[in-house]
Amino acid sequence: MLEIIGDHISKLNDEDLRSLVTRLCEAELRRCGLPLSAVTAGGDQNAPDGGIDVRVNLTVDSACLDFIPRLLTGFQVKCSDMPAGKITAEMRPEGELRQSIRDLVTAHGAYVIVSSQGSTADSALLDRRKAMQAAVGDSRDSAAIHLDFYDRERIANWVRGYTGVGLWVRERIAEPLSGW
């Protein structure tokens, strides 16, 4: 059967990883009967993006959602590992919290860092979340934002919920399944 594991996710390049997160958001919204137009991602992968690669902007909440934690969710997608020190630098370049993240705080949204190279045990995941919380800590209403870190294993888990997306991943990493 189709099995996607973290090692498959780690083989994706930067552009494919962003496309994967976009496809996963669309698949989750489709499953929940929510508008796909709520997902935005685009432009050159290497162009300045203000810290958000994929954005979900819903107007209606749904208990059906799983990996999209809030009505307004921004995903920062990285092919590199993102330990705590890199998280701070990503969220606060030159010591200033990115405007896109400040906007998510104000809107009580969510900010999720996705890393295809990271594979975190529970303690490392907690360290990353603490670094993210510390990065927004001086913002007004900093407790209002939902912060999370998706490593390659959590992304693989998300992919396993959508067979078509899993087949796309296998194609992109040149490990297609025959007979599908």
C-alpha positions in Angstrom: 0.0 0.0 0.0 1.0 3.6 -0.3 3.2 4.5 2.6 4.8 7.9 3.0 7.4 8.4 5.7 9.6 11.3 6.8 12.4 10.2 4.6 10.2 10.7 1.6 9.4 14.3 2.7 13.1 15.0 3.3 13.8 14.3 -0.4 11.6 17.2 -1.6 13.3 20.3 -2.9 12.3 23.8 -1.6 9.7 24.5 -4.3 8.2 21.0 -4.1 7.9 21.3 -0.3 6.0 24.6 -0.6 3.8 23.0 -3.3 3.2 20.0 -0.9 2.0 22.3 1.9 -0.3 24.1 -0.5 -1.7 20.8 -1.8 -2.2 19.5 1.8 -4.1 22.7 2.8 -6.3 22.4 -0.3 -6.9 18.7 0.4 -7.9 19.4 4.0 -10.2 22.3 3.0 -11.8 20.1 0.3 -12.4 17.3 2.8 -14.1 19.8 5.2 -16.2 21.4 2.4 -14.4 24.7 2.9 -13.4 27.1 0.0 -10.1 26.3 -1.6 -9.8 30.0 -2.5 -8.8 30.5 1.1 -5.3 29.1 0.3 -2.8 31.5 -1.2 0.8 30.6 -2.2 2.7 31.8 -5.2 5.5 33.7 -6.7 9.1 32.7 -6.9 10.1 30.4 -4.0 13.2 32.5 -3.4 11.5 35.9 -3.5 11.1 37.8 -0.3 7.8 36.5 1.2 7.7 38.3 4.6 7.9 35.0 6.4 4.8 33.4 5.0 5.0 30.9 2.1 1.5 29.5 2.3 -1.5 31.3 3.9 -5.0 30.0 4.8 -7.5 32.7 5.4 -10.9 31.3 6.2 -14.0 33.2 7.3 -15.9 30.2 8.8 -14.5 27.9 11.4 -14.8 24.1 11.2 -14.2 21.4 13.8 -13.2 19.2 10.8 -9.8 21.0 10.4 -6.8 19.2 11.8 -3.4 20.5 10.5 -4.7 23.9 9.8 -5.0 25.2 13.4 -6.8 28.5 13.0 -9.0 30.5 10.5 -5.9 32.5 9.6 -2.8 30.4 9.4 0.6 31.2 8.0 3.0 28.5 7.0 6.8 29.2 6.7 8.3 26.3 4.7 11.9 25.4 5.0 14.0 22.5 3.5 16.6 23.1 6.2 16.5 21.9 9.8 15.2 24.6 12.1 16.6 24.3 15.6 15.7 27.0 18.2 18.5 29.4 17.1 17.4 29.4 13.5 13.8 29.8 14.5 14.6 33.1 16.3 16.5 34.4 13.3 13.7 33.4 10.9 11.0 35.0 13.0 13.0 38.1 14.1 15.5 39.1 11.3 17.7 41.8 12.6 16.0 41.5 16.0 12.5 42.6 14.8 9.5 40.4 14.7 8.3 40.1 11.1 5.2 42.2 10.3 3.4 39.1 8.9 3.8 37.4 12.3 2.7 40.5 14.2 -0.4 40.5 12.0 -1.1 36.9 12.9 -0.7 37.7 16.6 -3.2 40.6 16.2 -5.7 38.4 14.4 -5.3 35.5 16.9 -4.2 33.4 14.0 -1.5 30.6 13.8 2.0 30.5 12.6 3.5 27.1 11.6 7.1 26.4 10.6 7.4 23.4 8.3 10.8 21.7 8.1 11.5 18.8 5.8 14.9 18.0 7.3 13.8 18.3 11.0 12.8 15.1 12.8 12.1 16.1 16.3 11.6 14.0 19.4 9.1 15.4 21.9 11.7 17.4 23.9 13.1 19.0 20.7 9.6 19.8 19.5 9.0 21.6 22.8 12.2 23.5 22.5 11.2 24.7 19.0 7.8 25.8 20.3 9.4 27.6 23.2 11.7 29.4 20.8 8.7 30.4 18.7 6.9 31.7 21.8 9.9 33.6 22.9 10.2 35.2 19.5 6.7 36.7 19.8 6.9 37.2 23.6 7.3 41.0 23.5 4.3 41.4 21.2 1.0 42.6 22.7 -1.4 39.6 22.9 1.5 37.2 22.2 -0.4 34.4 24.0 -3.2 34.7 21.4 -1.3 33.2 18.5 -1.1 29.5 18.0 2.5 28.4 17.2 3.6 25.1 16.0 6.4 23.2 14.2 5.8 20.5 11.7 8.8 18.2 11.1 9.1 15.7 8.3 7.3 13.0 10.3 4.3 15.2 11.0 4.2 16.3 7.4 4.3 12.6 6.4 1.4 12.0 8.8 -0.6 14.7 7.1 0.2 13.3 3.7 -1.0 9.8 4.7 -4.5 11.2 5.0 -4.6 12.1 1.3 -3.7 9.3 -1.1 -3.5 11.6 -4.2 -1.1 13.9 -2.4 1.0 10.9 -1.4 1.2 9.7 -5.0 2.3 13.2 -6.0 5.1 13.1 -3.4 6.3 9.8 -4.8 6.3 11.2 -8.3 8.2 14.3 -7.2 11.0 12.3 -5.5 11.3 9.9 -8.5 9.9 6.9 -6.5 6.5 6.4 -8.2 4.3 3.4 -7.4 3.4 1.3 -10.5 -0.1 0.2 -11.0 -1.7 3.3 -9.6 
